[in-house]
Amino acid sequence: MTEAILFNVDDDQAVRLPKEFRMPGDRVQIRRSGDSVILEPVAEKPQLSAEKVRAWLAEIHALAGGEVIERDQPQPQERDWSKFD
């Protein structure tokens, strides 16, 4: 078991984590479990750039054999919407 130092910053309490407990990123999720306080790193959300989307679409296009298969679609059905007026 390793100990850490608690200190106050304005109205907040902080803990200085030893080197072996460092986490990636700059945010953590915090929760209680009984008397324990558990810190978990917040997973970084991947950034989806236009370039990544184009590359992803190109990959899908290549997997589909480079062509889009057309299929017959039924004609839209006529509906009576008068009872909803």
N, C-alpha and C positions, 0 to 999 in steps of 0.2 A: 504494500500500500504506500502510495506517495502522497505527501502533503503539499498543499499550495497555499499561497498567501492571499487573504482577502483584504481589500482596501476600498475606501469610499471615494467616489468621484461625484461631486455635487450631491444630489439626492439619491444616487444609485450606488449599489454595492457591486464591486467587480472582483474577479479572481484572475490572478496571473498564472497561466498554465505553464508547467514545465515543458521543456523542449520536446520530450517524448510524447506529449499529449497534444501537440499542435494539430490543427485541422486545416483543410484547404478552404479557400474562400475568405470572405469577410463577414459572414453571417452564420448564426447557429439557431436551431430550434431549441426551445427549452421547455421541459415539462417536469412535473413532480411524480415520483413513484414512492409513496409512503413518505419517509423522511429524506429520501434522496432527491437530488436535483440532477436531471440528465440533460446533457448538451449533445446535440447531434448536428453535423454540418448540413447546411441547406444545399441541396443539389442544384447546381447551376443549370438553368434552362438553356438548351442549345439555341443559338441565334440562327434563324432561318433567313438567309439572304436570298436575293433574287437569283444570284449566281448558283447557289445550292439547289434552288427549285428547278432552274433550267437544266442542271446536270442530272437531277433526279428524273425529270421528265424525259430527257434524252435516253437515260438508262432504261426506263420503262418502254419507250418507243423501240429501242434496240431489242429488248426481250420479246416484244410482240412481233418481231420479224420485220419491223420497219414499215408496216402497213396497218391501216385501220380497217377492220372488217365491218362492212355495212350490213345491216340486217333490216328486214321488212318490219315496219311498225304499223299497228292497226290504226285506222282512222279514229280521231277523237270522237267520243260518244256525245250525242246531243243530250242535254240535261234540261229539265224543267225547273227553273229556280223561282218560279212565280210564287210558290207557297212560302218562300222565305222573306217576301217583301213585307 
